[in-house]
Amino acid sequence: MIGIYGGSFDPPHIGHLGVILHFWKTFPECNMLLLVPNYISPFKKTKGASEENIIAMLEILIQEKSISKTVVEDVEIKKKQTSYTIDTIEFIQKKYPNEELHFIIGVDNLKKFPLWKEYKRILELTKLLIFDRNLGSKSDLPQELKEFSNRIIFINNAQIEASSSVIRYLPHHKRNAYLTNQVLHYIEKEELYGYRKTN
């Protein structure tokens, strides 16, 4: 079994960390969790940090929290073009042909999921893990997804309210509530998201 967790991770914050840790708590037998930062999401046209910075911050987060079997997969960044989930999943499926794939999304993406490119193909290749603080049920599924209910698993986790887009525009001294120490230190060192060193 391999887990797949994609997103902008711009920057990676305690909400992302919570999902990663809860995934491992729920699926300790999993062989690997792939973190897949996107190049440019079809729904987000700009980024606040470079792709290299985002990969570095994710690797720092993994090392800082000593999270094993968790790897940054840079396939979408290497493509240098708009990211579609189906393309990434087909790439991972070919790379790990003997593994069962589980794709993580938040419950807020569930209603929009039928709008995703080749969403039925995604459900053929993976099982969906829906991270939902209220532990929804199959009755909450959009009509288009009901035939795939056996491919969808709701995961009960206490989601942490944090948004990369909000964090980017916070005054720097308020970011420590949402970022780990070493990720915050990296942002300072690289002067990301408007941070400027003072003499």
C-alpha positions in Angstrom: 0.0 0.0 0.0 1.2 3.5 -0.9 -0.5 6.7 0.2 -0.5 9.8 -2.0 -0.9 13.3 -0.6 -0.7 16.2 -3.0 -1.0 19.9 -2.7 0.7 23.3 -3.1 2.5 23.0 0.4 3.3 26.7 0.0 4.3 26.6 2.8 3.8 23.2 4.5 2.1 23.9 7.8 0.7 22.1 10.9 -2.5 21.2 9.1 -0.5 19.2 6.5 1.6 17.7 9.3 -1.6 16.6 11.1 -2.8 14.8 8.0 0.5 13.1 7.6 0.7 12.0 11.2 -2.9 10.8 11.3 -2.4 8.8 8.1 0.5 6.9 9.7 -1.6 6.4 12.9 -4.4 4.9 10.8 -2.2 2.9 8.3 1.0 2.0 10.1 1.3 -1.0 7.8 1.6 1.2 4.7 4.9 0.9 2.7 5.2 4.6 1.9 3.5 8.0 1.9 4.3 10.2 -1.1 4.0 13.9 -0.7 3.4 15.4 -4.2 3.9 19.2 -4.4 2.2 20.5 -7.5 3.8 22.8 -10.1 0.7 24.9 -10.7 -2.7 23.5 -9.7 -5.5 24.0 -12.2 -7.3 25.9 -9.5 -4.3 28.0 -8.3 -2.3 30.0 -10.8 0.5 31.4 -8.7 2.9 30.3 -5.9 4.5 32.2 -3.1 7.8 30.3 -3.1 9.9 28.5 -5.7 9.4 24.8 -6.3 12.9 24.2 -4.9 12.0 26.0 -1.7 8.8 24.0 -1.3 10.6 20.7 -1.7 13.2 21.8 0.8 10.5 22.8 3.3 8.8 19.4 3.0 12.0 17.6 3.5 12.8 19.7 6.5 9.3 19.0 7.9 9.8 15.2 7.5 13.2 15.3 9.1 12.2 17.6 11.9 9.4 15.4 13.0 11.3 12.1 12.3 8.6 10.8 10.0 9.7 7.5 8.5 8.6 6.0 5.1 7.5 9.5 3.9 9.0 10.8 0.6 8.7 13.9 -1.5 7.8 12.9 -5.1 8.6 15.7 -7.5 7.0 14.3 -10.6 4.6 17.3 -11.0 7.3 19.9 -10.5 9.6 18.2 -13.0 6.9 18.4 -15.7 6.9 22.2 -15.5 3.3 22.4 -16.5 -0.2 22.4 -15.1 -0.8 19.5 -12.7 -3.6 17.0 -13.2 -4.1 14.3 -10.5 -4.9 11.6 -13.0 -1.5 12.0 -14.8 0.4 11.8 -11.5 -1.5 8.8 -10.3 -0.9 7.0 -13.6 2.8 7.8 -13.2 2.9 6.4 -9.7 0.9 3.4 -10.7 3.5 2.5 -13.4 6.4 3.2 -11.0 4.9 1.0 -8.3 2.8 -1.6 -10.2 2.4 -4.0 -7.3 1.2 -1.5 -4.8 -2.4 -0.6 -3.9 -2.7 3.2 -4.1 -4.6 5.4 -1.6 -5.2 9.0 -2.5 -5.8 11.6 0.2 -8.2 14.5 -0.1 -9.9 16.8 2.4 -13.7 16.5 2.7 -13.9 20.1 1.3 -12.8 18.7 -2.1 -15.3 15.9 -2.1 -18.2 17.8 -3.8 -15.8 19.2 -6.4 -14.2 15.8 -7.1 -16.6 14.9 -10.0 -15.2 18.0 -11.8 -11.7 16.7 -11.7 -10.2 15.4 -14.9 -11.0 11.7 -15.5 -12.3 11.4 -11.9 -13.6 7.9 -12.7 -10.2 6.7 -13.8 -8.7 8.1 -10.6 -11.2 5.9 -8.6 -10.3 2.9 -10.7 -6.6 3.3 -9.9 -6.8 4.4 -6.3 -9.0 4.3 -3.2 -9.9 7.8 -1.9 -9.1 8.6 1.7 -11.4 11.4 2.8 -10.0 13.3 5.8 -13.1 14.6 7.7 -13.2 15.9 11.2 -16.9 15.0 11.5 -16.5 11.5 10.0 -18.9 11.7 7.1 -20.5 8.7 5.6 -21.2 7.2 2.2 -24.6 9.0 2.2 -22.7 12.3 1.9 -21.2 11.3 -1.4 -22.1 13.3 -4.5 -24.5 11.3 -6.8 -21.7 10.8 -9.3 -19.5 9.0 -6.7 -22.1 6.7 -5.2 -21.2 3.8 -7.7 -17.7 4.0 -6.4 -18.6 3.9 -2.7 -16.5 0.8 -2.1 -13.4 2.8 -3.3 -14.0 5.7 -0.8 -12.9 5.6 2.9 -13.8 8.3 5.4 -11.0 9.0 8.0 -11.9 10.7 11.2 -9.3 13.2 12.1 -9.2 16.4 14.1 -8.3 18.8 11.3 -6.2 21.8 12.2 -7.4 25.1 10.8 -4.5 26.3 8.7 -4.3 27.7 5.2 -1.1 28.2 3.2 -2.6 31.1 1.4 -3.5 32.8 4.7 -0.1 32.0 6.3 1.7 33.6 3.4 0.1 37.0 4.1 0.3 36.9 7.9 2.8 39.2 9.7 5.9 37.0 10.2 5.7 37.0 14.0 2.3 35.3 13.8 3.4 32.5 11.5 5.0 30.5 14.3 1.5 29.4 15.4 1.1 27.5 12.1 4.6 26.4 11.1 7.2 24.1 12.7 10.4 25.7 14.1 12.7 24.5 11.4 10.3 25.4 8.5 10.0 28.9 10.0 13.7 29.1 10.3 14.1 28.1 6.6 11.6 30.8 5.6 13.7 33.4 7.5 17.0 32.1 6.1 15.7 32.2 2.5 13.6 35.4 3.1 10.4 33.9 1.8 6.9 35.3 1.9 8.0 38.9 2.4 10.3 38.2 5.3 13.3 40.4 5.4 16.3 40.1 7.7 17.1 43.1 9.8 20.5 44.1 10.9 
